[in-house]
Structures are given as C-alpha cells and as structure tokens.
Amino acid sequence: MPDVSQTEVGRRLYHIHREKRVERAIKKMQQGMGPEWRSFTQDEIQVLGHLLQCTWNVIDQKVWDDIPFGTLKKGDVQKILSLGEGVGPDKSPDKSVVEEIKKILLALG
C-alpha cells in the first residue's frame, strides 16, 4: 500500500463525509415526496447529488443537519435542478448557483 499523506487522508475523509450527508438528505427528500420522487430520472438525481455536495461545502454542518430536507416539494427540486443545468461530475456550478441553492435550502428551516 503506497504512503498516503495525512492531508490526502483528511481530504478523502472529507469527501466521504460530504457524500454520506448528501445521501441522507436525498433519502429524506425521497421519503418526503413519496411517489412524486419517481418522476425524477437517475441522471437528475445524480445532478441533484452533485449540486447538494457543492452546496454542502458552503453551509455550516450544524445548519445543514437542521435543514428539513423531507419538506422539499417537487417544485423545489425542479428549481434546484434548473439552476444546475449543464452541471455534471466534471463541471461544478458557479458560486452564484450554489448561493441560490443555499437560499432555497435555508428557507426551509
């Protein structure tokens, strides 16, 4: 096993933590929306996850934990997805897009 710096280990742990938090948020959205959730494609859900990960980076973790993701409506998710048009695993959203998504999420609480 190659030597891995503490910085790299920290970076990897950060990414894993972020992914887990976003997965939990998406699961809460899915449960909250019930059957409406099925109207989103797998690609849309992947983009949503990417957008939420980028937004997670700019929200305090304690604040993130208090966001009631289960109360998001289908229209809220559609708005978030429309903000992230053209975004993908290799293309992150602009800071302005992340700020708009942050506003949507913080307005829920």
MODELLER restraints for C-alpha pairs under 7 A, 6 or more apart:
rsr = mdl.restraints
at = mdl.atoms
rsr.add(forms.Gaussian(group=physical.xy_distance, feature=features.Distance(at['CA:18:A'], at['CA:53:A']), mean=6.41, stdev=0.5))
rsr.add(forms.Gaussian(group=physical.xy_distance, feature=features.Distance(at['CA:19:A'], at['CA:53:A']), mean=6.84, stdev=0.5))
rsr.add(forms.Gaussian(group=physical.xy_distance, feature=features.Distance(at['CA:22:A'], at['CA:49:A']), mean=6.46, stdev=0.5))
rsr.add(forms.Gaussian(group=physical.xy_distance, feature=features.Distance(at['CA:22:A'], at['CA:52:A']), mean=6.36, stdev=0.5))
rsr.add(forms.Gaussian(group=physical.xy_distance, feature=features.Distance(at['CA:22:A'], at['CA:53:A']), mean=6.26, stdev=0.5))
rsr.add(forms.Gaussian(group=physical.xy_distance, feature=features.Distance(at['CA:25:A'], at['CA:69:A']), mean=5.81, stdev=0.5))
rsr.add(forms.Gaussian(group=physical.xy_distance, feature=features.Distance(at['CA:28:A'], at['CA:69:A']), mean=5.71, stdev=0.5))
rsr.add(forms.Gaussian(group=physical.xy_distance, feature=features.Distance(at['CA:28:A'], at['CA:70:A']), mean=4.66, stdev=0.5))
rsr.add(forms.Gaussian(group=physical.xy_distance, feature=features.Distance(at['CA:29:A'], at['CA:69:A']), mean=5.38, stdev=0.5))
rsr.add(forms.Gaussian(group=physical.xy_distance, feature=features.Distance(at['CA:29:A'], at['CA:70:A']), mean=4.52, stdev=0.5))
rsr.add(forms.Gaussian(group=physical.xy_distance, feature=features.Distance(at['CA:29:A'], at['CA:72:A']), mean=6.23, stdev=0.5))
rsr.add(forms.Gaussian(group=physical.xy_distance, feature=features.Distance(at['CA:30:A'], at['CA:37:A']), mean=5.60, stdev=0.5))
rsr.add(forms.Gaussian(group=physical.xy_distance, feature=features.Distance(at['CA:31:A'], at['CA:70:A']), mean=6.59, stdev=0.5))
rsr.add(forms.Gaussian(group=physical.xy_distance, feature=features.Distance(at['CA:32:A'], at['CA:70:A']), mean=4.35, stdev=0.5))
rsr.add(forms.Gaussian(group=physical.xy_distance, feature=features.Distance(at['CA:32:A'], at['CA:71:A']), mean=5.98, stdev=0.5))
rsr.add(forms.Gaussian(group=physical.xy_distance, feature=features.Distance(at['CA:33:A'], at['CA:73:A']), mean=6.57, stdev=0.5))
rsr.add(forms.Gaussian(group=physical.xy_distance, feature=features.Distance(at['CA:36:A'], at['CA:74:A']), mean=6.97, stdev=0.5))
rsr.add(forms.Gaussian(group=physical.xy_distance, feature=features.Distance(at['CA:47:A'], at['CA:87:A']), mean=6.83, stdev=0.5))
rsr.add(forms.Gaussian(group=physical.xy_distance, feature=features.Distance(at['CA:47:A'], at['CA:88:A']), mean=6.00, stdev=0.5))
rsr.add(forms.Gaussian(group=physical.xy_distance, feature=features.Distance(at['CA:48:A'], at['CA:81:A']), mean=6.28, stdev=0.5))
rsr.add(forms.Gaussian(group=physical.xy_distance, feature=features.Distance(at['CA:50:A'], at['CA:89:A']), mean=6.75, stdev=0.5))
rsr.add(forms.Gaussian(group=physical.xy_distance, feature=features.Distance(at['CA:51:A'], at['CA:84:A']), mean=6.84, stdev=0.5))
rsr.add(forms.Gaussian(group=physical.xy_distance, feature=features.Distance(at['CA:54:A'], at['CA:98:A']), mean=6.79, stdev=0.5))
rsr.add(forms.Gaussian(group=physical.xy_distance, feature=features.Distance(at['CA:55:A'], at['CA:98:A']), mean=5.43, stdev=0.5))
rsr.add(forms.Gaussian(group=physical.xy_distance, feature=features.Distance(at['CA:55:A'], at['CA:101:A']), mean=6.93, stdev=0.5))
rsr.add(forms.Gaussian(group=physical.xy_distance, feature=features.Distance(at['CA:55:A'], at['CA:102:A']), mean=6.23, stdev=0.5))
rsr.add(forms.Gaussian(group=physical.xy_distance, feature=features.Distance(at['CA:67:A'], at['CA:105:A']), mean=6.73, stdev=0.5))
rsr.add(forms.Gaussian(group=physical.xy_distance, feature=features.Distance(at['CA:67:A'], at['CA:106:A']), mean=6.73, stdev=0.5))
rsr.add(forms.Gaussian(group=physical.xy_distance, feature=features.Distance(at['CA:67:A'], at['CA:108:A']), mean=6.61, stdev=0.5))
rsr.add(forms.Gaussian(group=physical.xy_distance, feature=features.Distance(at['CA:67:A'], at['CA:109:A']), mean=5.61, stdev=0.5))
rsr.add(forms.Gaussian(group=physical.xy_distance, feature=features.Distance(at['CA:68:A'], at['CA:108:A']), mean=6.42, stdev=0.5))
rsr.add(forms.Gaussian(group=physical.xy_distance, feature=features.Distance(at['CA:68:A'], at['CA:109:A']), mean=6.29, stdev=0.5))
rsr.add(forms.Gaussian(group=physical.xy_distance, feature=features.Distance(at['CA:80:A'], at['CA:101:A']), mean=6.11, stdev=0.5))
rsr.add(forms.Gaussian(group=physical.xy_distance, feature=features.Distance(at['CA:83:A'], at['CA:97:A']), mean=6.14, stdev=0.5))
rsr.add(forms.Gaussian(group=physical.xy_distance, feature=features.Distance(at['CA:84:A'], at['CA:93:A']), mean=6.36, stdev=0.5))
rsr.add(forms.Gaussian(group=physical.xy_distance, feature=features.Distance(at['CA:87:A'], at['CA:93:A']), mean=5.94, stdev=0.5))
